[in-house]
Amino acid sequence: MCADARPPAAKRPAPWKAAAYAAAMLLLLGAIGWYFRKDWAYLARNPADFWQVRWEFVGLALLALLITASVDILIWNRMLGWFTAPLPFRQAAPVYIWSYLARYIPGKVGSLLLRVALAAEVRREAVPVLAASAVELALRTASALVLFLLVLWGWAGAQNRWLLIGLVALIPVILLCAHPRIMLPVLNGVLRAMKRPPLPHALRYREVLGLFGALALRWVLFGVAFFLLAIAVYPPLATQYIPLTGLGAGSWALGFLSMLPGGFGSMEAVQKAVLKNILLVPREPAFILVLHLRLLSLLGEGLWSLAVLPLWRRRGAAVSAPAPAPSHPG
């Protein structure tokens, strides 16, 4: 072997891919600005309402959101391990964070398409990535609805009974469809029709239920962020941690089910309704709290997007080696 032999240089991404990612980010920023156009008008008239908060609690809420995002990455990567080899964290973090931020792009499929494109850069096939993402979204929605019922039960029982019945019925349906004996045959039937290789059958239901519980704990952590932000904006909410936890989870779930980009509008409408009708928060603090939560979520996602840039640039060494065989619970 020659002494001066060097490893091959990492393959540079095609120019069209870089252009596509840049276009997606520009479209994302434009969508976010468009969704906030009415809020900017209000803040221009009432700037003091936004700034008169306890910023130490806002900072702690941001920290809790950043930790929550790291938990999201680990949970999705574990689900990816059900269908193919999981990714090292330095690869999983950019794939998940950048594609999750793309949920604000109109059309509702931008996030999945970007995740598939990014995962292809680290040698993961589209089908396992899509399967893991679909199951993660289903279990996340079910776990969020469970917590939301803690808040919604009394209110919906009197005003939105059919909504309550629908939410209660949706939870066991999602968990039933996530059973490996139902989920995997359906997925493999679709793959056979597409003439693609089937997914493995080694998954156990206890693994599914375990990550369902992990997602419920994830919502508890998100509730900590919502609670800290709530007392920063409106201190009388200091006794309402449990309702705020359920509200944060459930408003995300209903925003996702509304099929609106990023849940914009529907998520905020649910939060305002519960804050004003159940927790008896005045109109102005409720509006400011909801706005702060959305902006703080965007800030946290933006910080994560920047933080994973060096991780993505160092992915080359791992990508140059073949992907390891998937590990499944035995």
C-alpha positions in Angstrom: 0.0 0.0 0.0 1.3 3.4 -0.9 2.3 5.5 2.0 0.8 8.6 0.5 -2.6 7.0 -0.2 -5.5 9.2 0.9 -9.2 8.5 1.4 -11.4 9.6 -1.4 -12.8 13.1 -1.0 -16.4 13.4 0.1 -18.8 13.7 -2.7 -20.2 17.3 -3.0 -24.0 17.6 -3.3 -25.3 18.3 -6.8 -25.9 22.0 -7.4 -29.6 21.4 -8.1 -30.0 19.9 -4.6 -28.5 22.9 -3.0 -30.8 25.2 -5.1 -33.8 23.1 -4.1 -33.0 23.3 -0.4 -32.5 27.1 -0.7 -35.8 27.5 -2.5 -37.6 25.4 0.1 -36.2 27.7 2.9 -37.2 30.8 1.0 -40.7 29.5 0.5 -40.8 28.6 4.2 -39.8 32.1 5.3 -42.4 33.6 3.0 -45.1 31.3 4.3 -44.3 32.2 7.9 -44.3 35.9 7.2 -47.7 35.6 5.4 -49.3 33.7 8.3 -48.2 36.4 10.8 -49.4 39.4 8.8 -52.4 40.1 11.0 -50.4 39.7 14.2 -47.8 42.2 13.0 -50.5 44.8 12.5 -51.7 44.3 16.1 -48.2 44.5 17.6 -47.5 47.6 15.6 -50.5 49.2 17.4 -49.7 47.7 20.9 -46.0 47.0 21.1 -45.9 47.2 24.9 -48.2 44.2 25.2 -45.6 42.0 23.6 -42.5 43.2 25.5 -44.0 43.4 29.1 -43.2 39.8 30.0 -40.8 38.1 32.5 -38.0 37.3 30.1 -36.2 34.9 32.5 -39.2 32.5 32.2 -39.2 33.0 28.5 -35.6 31.9 28.3 -36.3 28.9 30.4 -39.3 28.1 28.2 -37.0 28.3 25.1 -34.5 25.9 26.8 -37.3 23.4 27.5 -38.4 23.6 23.8 -34.8 22.9 22.7 -34.6 19.9 24.9 -38.0 18.7 23.6 -36.7 18.9 20.1 -33.7 16.7 21.0 -36.2 14.1 22.4 -38.2 14.3 19.2 -35.0 13.4 17.2 -34.3 10.4 19.4 -37.8 9.1 19.2 -38.1 9.4 15.4 -34.6 7.8 15.0 -35.7 4.9 17.2 -38.8 4.4 15.0 -36.6 4.5 11.9 -34.7 1.6 13.5 -37.9 -0.5 13.2 -37.6 -0.4 9.4 -34.0 0.1 8.6 -30.7 0.9 10.4 -31.1 4.0 12.7 -28.9 7.0 11.9 -26.1 8.4 14.1 -27.3 11.5 15.9 -25.1 13.8 13.8 -27.1 12.6 10.7 -30.5 12.1 12.3 -30.7 15.6 13.8 -30.4 17.6 10.5 -32.7 15.2 8.7 -35.4 15.5 11.3 -35.0 19.2 12.3 -34.8 20.6 8.7 -37.7 18.5 7.4 -39.9 19.2 10.5 -39.4 22.9 10.0 -40.7 22.5 6.4 -44.2 21.6 7.7 -45.0 25.3 7.3 -44.7 25.0 3.5 -48.3 24.8 2.0 -49.3 21.5 0.7 -48.5 19.4 3.8 -46.1 17.1 2.0 -43.1 19.4 1.9 -41.9 18.0 5.2 -42.0 14.4 4.1 -40.4 15.1 0.7 -37.6 17.0 2.3 -37.0 14.3 4.9 -36.8 11.7 2.1 -34.3 13.8 0.2 -32.1 14.5 3.2 -32.2 10.8 4.3 -31.1 9.8 0.8 -27.9 11.8 1.4 -27.1 9.5 4.3 -28.1 6.3 2.4 -31.5 5.6 3.8 -34.2 4.5 1.5 -37.4 6.5 1.1 -39.8 3.7 2.1 -38.4 3.1 5.7 -38.1 6.9 6.2 -41.7 7.5 5.2 -42.9 4.5 7.3 -41.1 5.7 10.4 -42.4 9.3 9.9 -46.0 8.1 9.4 -46.0 6.0 12.5 -44.3 8.7 14.5 -47.0 11.3 13.5 -49.8 8.8 14.2 -48.5 8.0 17.7 -47.6 11.6 18.4 -51.2 12.6 17.6 -52.7 9.9 19.7 -50.6 10.7 22.7 -51.4 14.4 22.3 -55.1 13.7 22.2 -54.9 11.6 25.4 -53.4 14.6 27.3 -55.8 17.0 25.7 -58.8 15.1 27.0 -57.7 16.2 30.5 -58.5 19.8 29.5 -61.3 19.2 26.9 -63.5 16.8 28.8 -65.6 19.3 30.8 -65.7 22.0 28.2 -66.5 19.7 25.2 -69.0 17.7 27.2 -71.2 20.8 27.3 -70.4 22.6 24.1 -68.7 20.2 21.6 -69.9 16.7 22.5 -69.4 15.3 19.0 -65.9 16.6 18.9 -65.1 14.9 22.2 -66.6 11.6 21.0 -64.6 11.8 17.8 -61.3 12.4 19.7 -62.0 9.6 22.1 -62.7 7.2 19.3 -59.7 8.3 17.3 -57.2 7.2 20.0 -57.9 3.4 20.0 -58.2 3.5 16.2 -54.6 4.9 15.9 -53.2 2.4 18.4 -55.0 -0.5 16.7 -53.6 0.5 13.3 -50.1 0.8 14.8 -50.2 -2.9 15.8 -47.4 -4.6 13.8 -49.9 -7.3 12.6 -52.0 -4.6 11.0 -49.5 -1.9 10.2 -46.8 -4.0 8.5 -49.1 -6.1 6.2 -50.8 -2.9 5.0 -47.4 -1.2 4.3 -46.0 -4.3 2.6 -49.2 -4.7 0.5 -48.6 -1.2 -0.8 -44.9 -2.0 -1.4 -45.8 -5.2 -3.4 -48.1 -3.1 -5.6 -45.1 -0.8 -6.2 -42.8 -3.7 -6.8 -40.6 -2.7 -3.8 -39.0 -5.1 -1.2 -41.1 -5.6 1.9 -40.4 -4.1 5.4 -39.2 -6.5 8.1 -41.7 -8.2 10.4 -39.6 -8.4 13.6 -41.4 -5.5 15.4 -43.2 -6.1 18.6 -46.3 -4.3 19.9 -44.7 -3.6 23.2 -42.1 -1.5 21.4 -44.9 0.5 19.8 -46.6 1.1 23.1 -43.2 1.9 24.7 -42.6 4.8 22.3 -46.3 5.9 22.6 -45.4 6.3 26.3 -42.2 8.1 25.4 -44.2 10.5 23.2 -46.6 11.2 26.1 -43.7 12.1 28.3 -42.4 14.3 25.5 -45.7 16.2 25.7 -45.2 16.6 29.4 -41.9 18.3 28.7 -43.5 20.5 26.1 -46.1 21.4 28.8 -43.2 22.6 31.0 -42.3 25.0 28.2 -45.9 26.2 27.7 -46.3 26.6 31.5 -43.1 28.7 31.9 -44.2 30.9 29.0 -47.7 31.2 30.4 -46.5 32.5 33.8 -44.1 34.9 32.0 -47.0 36.5 30.1 -49.8 36.0 32.7 -48.7 35.1 36.2 -52.1 34.0 37.5 -51.7 30.8 35.4 -49.1 29.6 37.9 -51.6 27.1 39.3 -52.6 25.6 35.8 -49.7 23.4 34.8 -51.8 20.3 34.1 -54.4 22.1 31.9 -51.7 23.9 30.0 -49.9 20.6 29.4 -53.0 19.1 27.9 -53.7 22.3 25.9 -50.3 22.5 24.4 -50.5 18.8 23.3 -54.1 18.9 22.1 -53.8 22.1 20.2 -50.9 20.7 18.2 -52.9 17.5 17.4 -56.0 19.4 16.2 -53.7 21.8 14.2 -52.1 18.7 12.6 -55.5 17.1 11.9 -56.7 20.4 10.3 -54.2 19.8 7.5 -53.2 23.5 7.6 -49.5 24.3 7.1 -47.9 24.1 10.5 -51.4 24.1 12.1 -51.4 27.9 11.7 -54.8 29.4 12.6 -56.4 26.2 13.9 -53.8 25.6 16.6 -54.0 29.2 17.8 -57.9 29.1 17.7 -58.0 26.1 20.1 -55.5 27.6 22.4 -57.4 30.9 22.6 -60.7 29.1 23.1 -59.4 27.1 26.1 -57.5 29.9 27.6 -60.5 32.3 27.5 -63.4 29.8 28.2 -61.8 27.3 30.6 -58.8 29.1 32.2 -60.6 32.5 32.1 -57.6 34.4 30.8 -58.5 37.9 29.5 -58.5 38.4 25.7 -55.2 40.4 25.5 -53.0 38.1 27.6 -54.4 35.1 25.8 -53.5 36.6 22.4 -50.0 37.6 23.5 -49.4 34.1 25.1 -50.5 32.3 21.9 -48.3 34.6 19.8 -45.3 34.2 22.1 -45.6 30.4 21.9 -45.6 30.3 18.1 -42.7 32.7 17.8 -40.7 30.9 20.5 -41.3 27.6 18.8 -40.1 29.1 15.5 -37.0 30.5 17.3 -36.2 27.1 18.9 -36.5 25.4 15.6 -34.4 28.0 13.9 -31.7 27.7 16.5 -31.7 23.9 16.1 -31.5 24.3 12.3 -28.4 26.4 12.7 -26.9 24.2 15.4 -27.0 21.0 13.2 -25.2 22.7 10.2 -21.7 21.6 11.4 -23.1 18.1 12.2 -24.3 17.8 8.6 -21.0 19.0 7.2 -19.2 16.2 9.1 -21.6 13.4 8.0 -19.2 12.4 5.2 -17.2 9.8 7.1 -20.2 7.9 8.2 -21.8 8.1 4.8 -18.7 6.7 3.0 -19.3 3.4 4.9 -22.2 1.0 4.0 -25.2 1.4 6.3 -25.3 -1.2 9.1 -28.0 -3.8 9.2 -31.1 -2.8 11.0 -31.6 -3.9 14.6 -35.0 -5.0 15.7 -36.3 -6.0 19.2 -35.8 -9.6 19.6 
